[in-house]
């Protein structure tokens, strides 16, 4: 996979090194020539020095050939422009954008070409909720502008799903249970997997199927969904 990352700050260089170690082809774009010269020896990826907000620079960098564009600069307005250009001018299949100011989260959507947005404060909120909320539904991530959601429920003793096989639960067609965390281990869910009290159930659901999944795993009259974490979204 070929990934382009705009912004050679702490986030951009860390992601670049991680992806390089995973044997992906990485292009790092940095507009500050002095910073690029200083970091080149420590980040063994392809470099391009130039402003990623300029179409000609993106064209010269070869953005049309990448599979994923990551806008990882420390400025939200810059990340939005990069995302929009990558999607509209170069039709990059997957555009990921960093959100620096949480109040700007709502802007990072398909209108600006963002497939997935990453907001650290929203992610921390979701992870805290996930750690303490038993018997409640917690939204961990959103994709495709909120049309697909990764949700988590830790099964309480009152869950109607206890001691039942997944195949018997009647999960809607537009939702699926993707993992079960049990006793510190990941259980790959199958139709005959029987759910137990304390299981952390991860499911992908659409907005239309989320209530049905909540009913299956929590039941009527149980704790309501926690605050929207909306960590990611196609546009989220």
C-alpha positions in Angstrom: 0.0 0.0 0.0 1.3 3.5 -0.8 0.5 6.2 1.8 1.2 9.9 1.6 1.5 11.9 4.8 1.4 15.7 4.8 3.2 17.2 7.8 6.5 16.0 9.3 5.7 16.9 12.9 5.7 14.4 15.7 2.5 12.7 14.5 3.4 12.6 10.8 6.9 11.2 11.4 5.7 8.6 13.9 3.1 7.3 11.5 5.5 7.3 8.6 8.1 5.2 10.6 5.4 2.8 11.8 4.0 2.3 8.3 7.5 1.9 6.9 8.3 -0.8 9.4 5.1 -2.5 8.3 6.6 -2.6 4.8 4.3 0.0 3.2 5.5 2.6 0.7 5.4 6.0 2.4 5.7 9.5 1.0 6.2 12.3 3.6 5.4 15.8 2.5 6.8 18.7 4.4 6.7 22.4 3.5 9.6 23.4 5.8 12.9 22.6 4.0 15.0 23.0 7.1 12.8 20.6 9.1 12.8 18.1 6.2 16.6 18.2 5.9 17.0 17.6 9.7 14.6 14.7 9.8 15.5 12.9 6.6 18.3 10.8 8.3 15.8 9.6 11.0 12.8 8.9 8.8 13.7 6.5 6.0 10.9 7.2 3.6 10.4 9.1 0.3 10.3 12.8 1.0 8.8 15.7 -0.9 9.5 19.3 0.1 6.6 21.6 -0.7 3.3 23.0 0.4 0.6 20.3 0.3 -2.1 22.9 -0.1 -0.8 23.6 -3.6 -2.3 21.4 -6.4 0.9 21.5 -8.4 3.0 20.3 -5.5 0.7 17.4 -4.9 0.8 16.5 -8.6 4.6 16.6 -8.6 4.7 14.5 -5.5 2.6 11.8 -7.2 -0.5 11.9 -5.1 -2.6 10.5 -7.9 -0.8 7.2 -7.3 -1.3 6.8 -3.5 -3.9 4.6 -1.9 -4.2 6.7 1.3 -3.7 10.4 2.0 -3.0 11.4 5.6 -3.4 15.1 6.5 -1.4 15.2 9.7 -0.3 18.8 10.1 -0.9 20.9 13.3 -3.4 23.2 11.6 -7.0 22.2 11.0 -7.5 24.5 8.1 -4.5 23.1 6.4 -5.6 19.5 6.9 -9.0 20.3 5.5 -7.6 21.9 2.3 -5.2 18.9 1.8 -8.1 16.5 2.3 -10.3 18.3 -0.2 -7.5 18.5 -2.8 -6.6 14.8 -2.4 -10.2 13.7 -2.8 -11.5 16.0 -5.5 -8.4 16.7 -7.6 -6.7 13.3 -7.3 -9.5 10.9 -6.3 -7.4 9.3 -3.5 -9.5 6.3 -2.3 -8.9 6.9 1.4 -8.3 10.3 3.0 -7.6 10.5 6.8 -7.3 13.9 8.5 -6.0 14.9 12.0 -8.3 17.1 14.1 -6.3 19.4 16.3 -9.0 21.5 17.8 -11.9 19.3 19.0 -14.5 22.1 18.3 -13.6 21.8 14.6 -14.6 18.1 14.5 -17.9 18.7 12.8 -16.1 20.2 9.8 -14.2 17.0 9.0 -16.7 15.3 6.8 -17.3 14.2 3.2 -17.8 17.8 2.1 -14.1 18.4 2.7 -13.1 15.0 1.3 -12.4 13.4 4.7 -13.1 9.7 4.9 -11.8 9.3 8.5 -11.0 12.0 11.0 -8.9 11.4 14.1 -9.5 13.5 17.2 -7.4 12.5 20.2 -9.8 14.1 22.8 -12.8 12.3 21.3 -10.9 9.0 21.3 -9.9 9.4 24.9 -13.5 10.0 25.9 -14.6 6.9 24.1 -11.9 4.8 25.7 -12.7 6.1 29.2 -16.4 5.3 28.6 -15.5 1.9 27.3 -13.5 1.1 30.4 -16.1 2.1 32.9 -19.5 1.5 31.2 -20.9 -1.9 31.9 -24.4 -2.5 30.4 -24.2 0.7 28.2 -23.5 1.2 24.5 -20.3 3.2 23.7 -19.6 4.5 20.2 -15.8 4.1 19.7 -15.5 5.1 16.0 -17.5 6.4 13.1 -16.8 5.8 9.5 -18.3 7.1 6.2 -19.8 10.2 7.8 -21.4 8.2 10.6 -23.0 5.7 8.3 -20.9 2.9 9.9 -20.2 2.8 13.6 -17.9 0.7 15.8 -19.8 0.2 19.0 -18.9 -1.6 22.2 -21.1 -3.1 25.0 -19.8 -4.9 28.1 -22.5 -7.4 28.9 -24.1 -6.9 32.3 -25.8 -9.7 34.3 -29.1 -8.4 33.0 -28.2 -8.7 29.3 -30.6 -10.8 27.2 -27.7 -12.0 25.1 -26.1 -14.0 28.0 -25.6 -17.7 27.4 -26.9 -17.4 23.9 -25.1 -18.2 20.6 -24.5 -15.3 18.3 -26.5 -17.0 15.5 -29.5 -17.0 17.8 -29.4 -13.3 18.6 -31.1 -12.0 15.4 -28.5 -9.4 14.6 -29.8 -7.2 11.7 -28.4 -7.7 8.2 -26.7 -4.3 8.2 -24.8 -5.0 11.5 -22.3 -7.6 12.6 -20.4 -8.6 15.7 -16.8 -8.3 14.8 -15.0 -9.3 18.1 -15.5 -10.5 21.6 -13.0 -9.6 24.3 -13.1 -12.1 27.1 -10.6 -12.4 30.0 -8.0 -10.3 28.3 -8.2 -12.4 25.1 -9.8 -11.8 21.7 -12.5 -14.3 20.7 -13.2 -14.4 17.0 -17.0 -14.5 16.9 -18.7 -17.4 15.1 -22.3 -18.4 14.9 -21.9 -20.9 17.7 -20.0 -18.5 20.0 -21.9 -18.2 23.3 -21.8 -14.8 25.0 -21.0 -14.6 28.7 -21.3 -11.9 31.4 -18.5 -9.5 31.3 -17.8 -10.0 27.6 -16.8 -6.9 25.7 -18.7 -7.2 22.4 -17.6 -5.1 19.5 -20.0 -4.6 16.6 -20.2 -2.7 13.4 -23.6 -1.1 12.8 -25.4 1.5 10.8 -27.5 4.3 12.4 -30.6 2.3 11.4 -29.4 -0.9 13.1 -27.8 0.6 16.2 -31.0 0.5 18.3 -31.6 -3.1 17.4 -28.1 -4.1 18.4 -28.5 -2.2 21.6 -31.8 -4.0 22.3 -30.1 -7.4 21.6 -27.1 -6.8 23.8 -28.6 -4.5 26.6 -32.4 -5.0 26.4 -35.3 -2.8 27.1 -35.0 -0.2 29.9 -31.3 -0.5 30.2 -28.6 2.2 30.2 -28.8 4.6 27.3 -25.9 5.1 24.9 -23.1 7.2 26.1 -22.2 10.5 24.6 -21.2 10.3 20.9 -17.5 9.7 20.7 -17.4 10.1 17.0 -13.7 9.5 16.8 -13.8 8.8 13.1 -16.1 9.0 10.2 -16.0 9.0 6.6 -16.3 12.3 7.0 -16.8 12.1 10.6 
